[in-house]
Amino acid sequence: MSEITKTQIAEYYADCISMVDLINAGRPAIMDYPEWEGTIAHAKEHLAGMMNMGFWTDEDLSPLERVLEM
């Protein structure tokens, strides 16, 4: 993997926080339960992978950790 810039890290972090916000907002009324469960599973899988990336510096990863514990 090539060198990751601070800007890229910030973008990855913002994307992760968007996923956390999506999960925390709960199931949208237009989405059925099986679709929502699939969305949650996919988002958690992605967040777990992002947590394992070695480029994080001083970002607060606790929101990601809390969602993964749900």
N, C-alpha and C positions, 0 to 999 in steps of 0.2 A: 504494500500500500504506500502510495506517495505521501509526502508531508501534508498534514492537514493544517489549514490556516485557522487562526482565531475566528475569522468570519465564518468559515465552514462549521466550526464547532458550535458557534452561536446559532447557526441555522439548524443544525441537527438537534440542538437543545430545544429550540423553539418548536420544532416539529414534534419532539417527544412530549413537550408540555401540551401541545394541541391534542395529542392522543389522550393524555391524562385528563384533560378537560372534557373531551368527548365521553370518556368512560364515566367520569364523575357526574356528568349532566344526566345520565340515565338514558333509557331507551326512548327514542323519538316515537311519537304516536303513529307515525306512518310506517314504522318498522315492526314486523312480527317478532315474536320471541325467538324462534330458531335463527332468524337472520341476525338479531341482536347478539345472541350468544356466539354466533360465528364471528361477528365483528369484534366482540370483546376478546375472544380467543386469539384472533389474528393480531389485534393491537397489543395484547400482552406478550405474545411471541416476539413481535417486533421490538417492544420495549426491553424485553429480557436480552435480546441480541444487542441492542444499543448499550445496555448497561455493561456488557462485557467488552465493549470497545475500549481500547487503552488510551484514547486521546483526551479523556475528560481532564479538566484542570481544576478550577475552583467552582464549578457549577453545583448547584444544590440538587442532588439526585434523589433527595428524600421523597418528593412527590411520585417519582417513578417507582421507588421501593414500596411505598404505601399501596399503590395500585396493584403491583405485582403480588402483594400479600392478600389481596381481596379474594 
